């Protein structure tokens, strides 16, 4: 049976239709018989069908648009013990309730929720030893996640991922790889989590980043002081961390962020 479908711009529905990109997603996921996969936004199931042909143990799919049931429910009916669809908003769903817990995530993320969704995945699944994310994102988002110190693209999420593991851009993806084509290029990225699995869920870490980037052009020590640390206390924390008082948030290296967080945690205990 042929089904017609009108994509909703409000939901960021640009469905992947390039088999080469799908194959690369599966290759980079490195799935084995112990893996449990979460797919966010399966759409019409182009990637889902490939996942179900892989050796992975189980696939969870979270999809907001029930109009896609005609494509996805037959897949669930065909493998009820291995594939389950959760109808709803991935930004609202409690991912910690997924059983068995996912250790890998594959997603073609709508551009307007990229940052919020990655944060949510890290917060809710990171402490459960999430290992790898293979994501299709807007190319500019990939650039921000990979941004080195002392660049304007440096961001709280990119810094967090740097503390938890590594981000790689695997390939650029043209607008024609999607239906309908977006107006910008995308990128396929991998995020490998190898350490500090609970960092994204740390209230202190999130407060530090929020204060640090509240006013990017200001000196970092002044931002922390304004956020409640006070001038003298902030200066003492910076001295203990070995960071100069003239530093700005985007300039700090990964070891400096780690030292600052550790000294701030020690000062609060």
C-alpha positions in Angstrom: 0.0 0.0 0.0 1.3 3.5 -0.9 0.9 6.1 1.8 1.1 9.9 1.2 2.6 12.2 3.7 2.9 16.0 4.1 5.9 16.9 6.1 5.4 19.4 8.9 8.0 22.2 8.9 7.2 22.9 12.6 8.4 19.4 13.5 11.6 19.8 11.4 10.6 16.8 9.3 13.4 16.4 6.7 13.5 12.6 6.2 16.8 11.0 5.3 16.6 9.4 1.8 20.3 8.8 1.0 21.3 5.2 1.4 25.0 6.1 1.5 24.4 8.2 4.7 22.3 5.5 6.2 25.1 2.9 5.6 27.6 5.3 7.2 25.4 5.7 10.3 25.3 1.9 10.7 29.0 1.5 10.1 30.0 4.1 12.6 27.5 2.8 15.2 29.5 -0.5 15.3 26.5 -2.5 16.5 26.8 -5.9 18.1 24.5 -8.4 19.7 24.8 -6.7 23.2 23.8 -3.2 21.9 20.5 -1.5 22.7 19.8 1.4 20.4 17.6 4.5 20.8 16.5 6.1 17.6 15.0 9.6 18.0 12.7 10.6 15.2 12.5 7.5 13.0 10.3 9.2 10.5 9.3 6.8 7.8 11.8 4.2 9.0 14.7 4.4 6.5 17.3 4.0 9.3 15.0 1.9 11.5 14.8 -0.9 8.9 18.6 -1.0 8.7 18.8 -1.1 12.5 16.5 -4.1 12.6 18.7 -5.9 10.0 21.7 -5.3 12.2 22.9 -7.6 15.0 21.8 -5.2 17.8 19.7 -6.7 20.7 16.9 -4.1 20.9 15.7 -0.9 19.3 13.7 1.9 21.0 12.2 4.6 18.8 10.7 7.9 20.0 8.5 9.6 17.4 6.3 12.6 18.0 4.1 12.3 14.9 1.5 9.6 15.0 0.8 10.1 11.3 3.9 8.0 10.7 2.2 4.9 12.3 1.6 3.5 8.8 5.3 3.2 8.2 6.5 2.3 11.7 3.8 0.0 13.2 4.3 -2.8 10.7 8.0 -2.8 11.7 7.0 -3.2 15.4 4.5 -5.9 14.5 7.2 -7.8 12.6 9.6 -7.8 15.5 7.6 -7.2 18.7 10.3 -8.6 21.0 13.0 -6.4 19.5 11.5 -3.1 18.5 9.2 -0.7 20.5 7.8 2.7 19.4 7.1 5.4 22.0 4.8 8.0 20.6 5.6 11.4 22.0 8.0 14.3 22.3 11.6 13.2 23.0 12.2 16.4 24.9 9.4 15.4 27.3 9.7 11.6 27.5 11.7 10.2 30.4 14.5 8.4 28.7 15.6 6.8 32.0 12.5 4.6 31.8 13.6 2.8 28.6 14.2 -0.8 29.3 16.5 -2.3 28.4 18.6 0.9 28.8 20.1 2.2 25.5 23.9 2.3 25.2 23.8 3.8 21.7 21.7 6.6 20.1 21.1 7.2 16.4 19.1 10.2 15.4 18.4 12.6 12.5 17.8 15.6 14.8 15.5 18.5 13.9 17.6 21.6 13.8 15.5 23.6 16.3 16.0 21.1 19.1 19.6 19.9 18.6 21.1 21.4 21.7 18.2 20.7 24.0 17.9 17.1 22.8 21.7 16.3 23.2 21.7 17.8 26.7 18.7 15.7 27.7 20.2 12.5 26.3 23.5 13.2 28.2 21.6 14.0 31.5 19.3 11.0 31.4 21.3 8.3 29.7 24.9 9.4 30.4 24.9 8.1 34.0 23.6 4.8 32.6 26.9 4.4 30.7 25.7 5.6 27.3 28.6 4.8 24.9 28.1 6.4 21.5 25.8 8.8 19.7 25.6 8.9 15.9 23.7 12.1 14.9 22.7 14.0 11.8 22.8 17.7 12.7 23.0 21.0 11.0 26.7 21.6 9.9 26.9 24.8 12.0 25.8 22.8 15.1 28.6 20.2 14.4 31.1 23.1 14.1 30.0 24.4 17.5 30.3 21.0 19.2 33.8 20.6 17.8 35.0 24.2 18.4 38.4 24.5 20.0 39.3 27.0 22.8 39.6 30.7 21.9 37.0 30.5 19.1 33.6 32.2 19.1 31.8 28.9 18.3 32.9 27.6 21.8 29.7 26.5 23.7 28.7 25.0 27.0 27.5 21.8 25.3 30.8 21.4 23.3 32.8 21.9 26.5 30.7 19.3 28.3 31.2 16.8 25.5 35.0 17.5 25.6 34.9 16.6 29.3 32.9 13.4 28.7 34.6 12.1 25.6 35.2 13.1 22.0 33.2 14.5 19.1 34.1 13.8 15.5 32.5 15.1 12.2 32.3 12.0 10.0 31.0 13.5 6.8 29.1 16.5 5.4 25.6 15.8 4.1 24.0 17.7 1.2 20.5 19.1 1.4 19.5 16.6 -1.4 20.0 13.7 1.0 16.7 14.6 2.7 13.1 14.9 1.7 12.2 17.7 1.6 15.7 19.2 1.2 16.6 21.7 4.0 18.1 25.0 3.1 21.5 24.3 4.7 24.1 21.5 4.7 24.1 18.9 7.5 26.8 16.8 9.1 27.0 13.3 10.4 28.8 13.3 13.8 29.8 10.7 16.3 30.0 11.4 20.1 31.9 8.8 22.1 31.5 8.9 25.9 34.4 7.5 27.8 34.5 9.3 31.2 32.6 11.6 33.6 29.4 10.0 32.6 27.3 11.9 35.2 28.8 15.4 34.5 26.0 16.7 32.3 23.6 15.9 35.2 25.6 17.8 37.8 23.8 21.0 38.9 27.1 22.6 39.9 28.6 22.0 36.4 25.5 23.4 34.7 25.5 26.5 37.0 29.2 27.0 36.3 28.6 27.0 32.5 25.5 29.1 32.7 27.3 31.8 34.7 30.4 31.6 32.6 28.6 32.2 29.3 26.0 34.6 30.6 28.0 37.5 29.1 30.7 36.1 26.8 32.6 39.3 26.4 33.1 39.7 30.2 36.0 38.2 32.1 35.0 34.9 33.5 35.9 35.7 37.0 33.5 38.7 36.9 30.7 36.5 35.5 31.2 34.0 38.4 31.3 36.8 40.9 28.0 38.2 39.5 26.4 34.8 39.8 26.9 34.7 43.5 30.4 33.6 44.2 31.6 37.1 45.1 34.8 38.8 43.9 37.2 37.6 46.6 36.0 34.0 46.5 36.0 33.9 42.7 39.6 35.2 42.6 40.7 32.6 45.1 39.1 29.8 43.1 40.8 31.0 39.9 44.2 31.2 41.7 43.8 27.7 43.0 42.8 26.5 39.5 45.8 28.2 38.0 43.7 30.4 35.7 44.5 34.1 35.0 41.9 36.6 36.1 41.7 38.1 32.6 40.5 34.8 31.0 37.1 34.6 29.2 34.9 31.6 29.1 35.6 30.7 25.5 39.4 30.8 26.1 39.6 28.0 28.7 41.1 24.6 27.7 39.7 21.3 28.8 42.1 20.9 31.7 41.3 24.5 32.9 37.6 23.8 32.9 38.2 20.6 34.9 40.4 22.4 37.4 37.9 25.3 37.7 35.0 22.8 38.3 37.0 20.9 40.9 38.1 24.0 42.8 34.5 25.4 42.7 33.2 22.0 44.1 35.9 22.1 46.8 34.9 25.6 47.8 31.2 24.7 48.1 32.0 21.7 50.4 
